[in-house]
């Protein structure tokens, strides 16, 4: 094993010391005397080196930001990253994208690759909430300004969309403009599918339910298989039998699927960023999510973090606009 190059995770297995502690050791951060002696002995005895992780200067590179993105999910987050990049360009900062796969070690290696360059901030995106990854980032938060998208997590800076408030507002405007009119049945259907992460789905449902219960709106919930023509046809039959005319789509994909087969003059809501549907205007109402503005907000948070961080982490819930 002499002079063998190892990753932090491999050294962790040998030493029994956490990856975060090993990182602090190589970055001249605080480490207990006991752990430092263990690492020094192992490294001395086995001649270990770390692969692509060297002792780093503590000087922060104020012109550098990293974005960590799940592999194959670039399209999902590109509008946010575009907003971040455009804002960074205004002050001559560079944003570099790193892509990680589902392998635990790949995520860790990409984080350390970003840390190696001492950026002013790292923005991390997730395909779905991963407690292990979030806890790992939390342990590194004393080494770099780390920001996450889509979730709040104790000890980490974050931006997320307030879906509960978004769908509450949607129900409010649907009631104001349509359901409260004479001869209109106060009833709607909320359409979702199981592909949406449960925590996010629960937020959306809570917004609809909260308003509906307060205002006596009959609400049905329909789990739709988008990829089954039979299931989509069954949904339209469900609406016909139940005399439902007002439909809330939980995602853009659901809206597109329903509009493609809508022959019963149903009134369907849309959700998302700018699309061709804004030109056609065939939606009833739309939850407009300004994704580039989220990227701008990330840059604002990164730039001001050193001033604000004395009071703890920064967590922001982004609100949405309802378009008629």
C-alpha positions in Angstrom: 0.0 0.0 0.0 3.0 2.3 0.0 2.4 5.6 -1.9 -1.0 4.4 -3.0 -3.4 7.2 -3.9 -6.7 7.0 -2.1 -10.0 8.9 -2.0 -11.3 10.5 1.2 -13.9 7.7 1.5 -11.2 5.0 1.3 -9.1 6.7 3.9 -12.2 7.0 6.1 -12.7 3.2 5.9 -9.1 2.6 6.9 -8.9 5.1 9.7 -12.5 5.0 11.1 -12.6 8.8 10.9 -15.4 10.6 9.1 -14.8 12.0 5.6 -15.6 15.5 6.8 -12.9 15.3 9.5 -10.4 14.0 6.9 -11.3 16.9 4.7 -10.6 19.4 7.5 -7.3 17.8 8.1 -6.1 18.3 4.5 -7.5 21.8 4.5 -5.8 22.8 7.8 -9.1 23.0 9.5 -9.8 22.1 13.2 -9.4 18.5 14.2 -9.1 16.9 17.6 -5.6 16.0 18.6 -6.6 12.3 18.9 -8.0 12.2 15.3 -5.0 14.1 14.0 -2.6 11.6 15.5 -4.5 8.7 14.0 -4.4 10.2 10.5 -0.8 11.2 10.7 0.2 7.7 11.9 -1.8 6.0 9.1 -0.5 8.3 6.4 3.0 7.9 7.7 2.8 4.1 8.1 1.2 3.5 4.7 2.6 6.4 2.7 -0.9 7.3 1.7 -1.8 10.2 -0.6 -5.2 11.5 -1.5 -6.3 11.4 -5.1 -7.0 14.9 -6.5 -7.2 16.4 -3.0 -4.3 18.5 -1.8 -3.6 20.9 1.0 -5.4 24.1 0.0 -4.9 27.7 0.7 -7.6 29.2 2.9 -8.0 32.2 0.5 -11.5 32.3 -0.9 -11.8 32.7 -4.7 -14.4 35.4 -4.9 -14.7 35.0 -8.7 -15.8 31.3 -8.6 -19.1 29.6 -8.0 -19.8 25.9 -8.5 -23.2 24.3 -9.3 -23.6 20.5 -8.6 -26.3 18.9 -10.7 -27.7 15.4 -10.9 -26.6 13.7 -14.1 -29.3 13.7 -16.8 -31.2 16.4 -15.0 -29.6 19.5 -16.6 -32.8 20.4 -18.4 -34.7 20.5 -15.2 -32.4 23.1 -13.5 -31.0 25.0 -16.5 -33.3 28.0 -16.2 -32.1 28.5 -12.6 -28.5 28.1 -13.5 -28.9 30.5 -16.4 -30.1 33.1 -13.9 -27.2 32.4 -11.7 -24.7 32.6 -14.6 -26.1 35.9 -16.0 -25.9 37.5 -12.6 -22.4 36.2 -12.0 -21.2 37.5 -15.4 -22.2 41.0 -14.4 -19.5 41.0 -11.7 -17.0 38.9 -13.7 -17.6 35.7 -11.8 -17.5 32.3 -13.3 -20.0 29.5 -12.7 -18.8 25.9 -13.3 -21.2 23.0 -13.5 -20.3 19.6 -12.0 -22.5 16.5 -12.7 -22.8 13.6 -10.2 -24.4 10.2 -10.7 -26.4 8.1 -8.3 -23.2 6.6 -6.7 -22.6 8.0 -3.2 -18.8 8.3 -3.8 -19.3 10.3 -7.0 -21.3 12.9 -5.2 -18.6 13.1 -2.5 -15.8 13.4 -5.0 -17.5 16.2 -6.9 -18.1 18.1 -3.7 -14.4 17.8 -2.9 -13.4 18.8 -6.4 -15.4 22.0 -5.9 -14.0 22.6 -2.5 -10.5 22.2 -3.9 -10.9 25.5 -5.7 -12.2 27.4 -2.6 -15.2 29.0 -4.4 -17.2 31.8 -2.8 -20.2 29.4 -3.0 -21.5 26.0 -4.0 -25.1 25.5 -5.1 -26.3 21.9 -5.0 -29.3 20.5 -6.8 -31.0 17.2 -6.1 -33.1 14.7 -8.1 -34.9 14.0 -4.9 -34.3 14.6 -1.2 -31.4 12.6 0.2 -30.9 12.9 3.9 -27.4 11.3 3.8 -26.2 13.8 1.2 -27.7 16.7 3.1 -26.1 15.7 6.3 -22.8 15.3 4.5 -23.1 18.9 3.2 -24.0 20.2 6.6 -20.8 18.8 8.0 -18.8 20.7 5.3 -20.7 24.0 5.7 -18.0 25.4 8.0 -15.5 25.1 5.1 -17.5 26.8 2.3 -20.8 28.6 1.7 -23.1 25.8 0.6 -26.6 26.5 -0.8 -29.2 23.9 -1.7 -32.3 24.1 -3.9 -35.7 22.6 -3.3 -35.5 21.8 0.4 -34.8 23.3 3.8 -32.4 21.5 6.0 -31.1 22.6 9.4 -27.6 24.1 9.1 -27.7 24.7 5.3 -28.6 27.8 3.3 -31.5 27.1 0.9 -34.0 28.3 -1.6 -37.3 26.5 -2.2 -40.6 27.3 -3.8 -43.5 27.7 -1.4 -45.8 25.2 -3.1 -48.4 25.3 -0.3 -48.8 29.1 -0.7 -48.7 28.8 -4.5 -51.6 26.3 -4.7 -53.5 28.2 -2.0 -53.3 31.3 -4.2 -54.3 29.3 -7.3 -57.4 28.0 -5.5 -58.2 31.5 -4.3 -58.1 33.0 -7.8 -60.0 30.1 -9.2 -62.7 30.7 -6.7 -62.7 34.5 -7.2 -62.9 34.4 -11.0 -64.9 31.3 -11.7 -66.3 29.1 -8.9 -68.0 32.0 -7.0 -70.0 32.9 -10.1 -73.7 32.1 -10.3 -74.8 28.7 -11.6 -71.2 27.4 -11.2 -70.7 24.3 -9.0 -68.1 24.9 -6.4 -66.1 21.8 -7.1 -62.7 21.0 -8.6 -60.3 18.1 -9.2 -56.7 18.1 -8.2 -54.7 15.8 -10.6 -51.3 14.4 -9.6 -49.2 11.3 -10.2 -46.9 9.3 -8.0 -43.7 10.4 -9.9 -43.7 13.7 -7.9 -41.7 13.5 -4.7 -44.1 12.8 -1.8 -43.0 15.8 0.4 -43.5 18.2 -2.5 -46.8 16.6 -3.4 -48.0 17.0 0.2 -47.2 20.7 0.1 -49.2 21.2 -3.1 -52.2 19.2 -1.7 -52.1 21.2 1.5 -52.5 24.5 -0.4 -55.5 23.2 -2.2 -57.1 21.5 0.8 -56.6 24.5 3.1 -58.4 26.9 0.8 -61.1 24.4 -0.2 -62.0 23.6 3.4 -62.2 27.2 4.4 -64.5 28.1 1.5 -66.6 25.0 1.1 -65.3 23.8 -2.3 -65.8 20.2 -3.0 -62.4 18.7 -4.0 -61.6 15.4 -5.6 -58.0 14.0 -5.9 -57.1 11.9 -8.9 -53.9 10.0 -9.3 -53.3 9.9 -13.1 -50.9 7.6 -15.0 -49.7 10.0 -17.7 -48.4 7.3 -19.9 -51.6 5.3 -20.2 -54.2 6.5 -22.8 -56.7 4.3 -21.0 -56.1 6.0 -17.7 -56.3 9.5 -19.2 -59.6 8.4 -20.9 -60.9 7.1 -17.5 -60.1 10.5 -16.0 -62.2 12.3 -18.5 -65.0 9.9 -17.9 -64.6 10.5 -14.1 -65.0 14.2 -14.7 -68.1 13.7 -16.8 -69.8 11.5 -14.3 -69.0 13.8 -11.4 -69.8 17.0 -13.3 -66.3 18.3 -12.7 -65.2 21.1 -15.0 -62.4 22.8 -13.1 -59.1 20.9 -13.0 -55.9 21.7 -11.1 -52.7 20.2 -12.6 -50.0 19.5 -10.1 -47.3 19.5 -12.9 -46.7 20.8 -16.4 -46.6 17.2 -17.7 -50.1 16.6 -16.4 -51.4 19.8 -17.9 -49.9 18.9 -21.3 -51.3 15.4 -21.2 -54.8 16.6 -20.3 -54.9 19.4 -22.9 -53.9 16.9 -25.6 -57.1 14.9 -24.9 -59.4 17.6 -23.7 -62.6 17.2 -25.8 -65.0 17.9 -23.0 -64.3 21.7 -22.5 -62.6 21.2 -19.2 -61.0 24.2 -17.6 -57.4 23.2 -16.7 -54.6 25.1 -14.8 -51.0 25.1 -15.9 -47.8 25.4 -13.8 -44.2 26.2 -14.7 -42.0 28.6 -16.5 -42.6 30.3 -19.9 -43.7 27.9 -22.6 -45.7 27.6 -25.9 -48.9 27.5 -23.8 -48.4 31.2 -22.9 -48.8 32.0 -26.6 -51.9 29.8 -27.0 -53.3 30.8 -23.7 -55.4 27.7 -23.4 -55.0 27.3 -19.7 -57.6 28.6 -17.1 -55.0 29.9 -14.8 -51.3 29.4 -14.4 -48.8 29.1 -11.5 -45.9 31.0 -13.1 -42.6 30.0 -11.6 -39.7 32.4 -12.5 -36.8 29.9 -12.4 -34.2 32.4 -13.7 -35.1 34.7 -10.8 -34.3 31.8 -8.4 -30.8 31.7 -9.9 -30.6 35.5 -9.4 -31.6 35.1 -5.8 -29.0 32.4 -5.3 -26.3 34.8 -6.5 -27.7 37.6 -4.2 -27.5 35.2 -1.3 -24.0 34.1 -2.1 -22.8 37.7 -2.5 -24.3 38.8 0.8 -23.7 35.7 2.8 -20.6 36.9 4.5 -22.5 39.9 5.9 -25.7 38.0 6.9 -24.3 34.6 8.1 -23.6 35.9 11.6 -27.3 35.4 12.3 -27.3 31.9 11.0 -28.2 30.2 7.8 -30.2 31.9 5.1 -33.5 30.2 4.0 -35.8 31.7 1.4 -39.2 30.6 0.2 -39.8 31.8 -3.3 -43.4 33.0 -4.1 -45.1 32.6 -7.4 -47.3 34.6 -9.7 -50.8 33.5 -10.8 -51.5 34.3 -14.4 -55.0 34.5 -15.8 
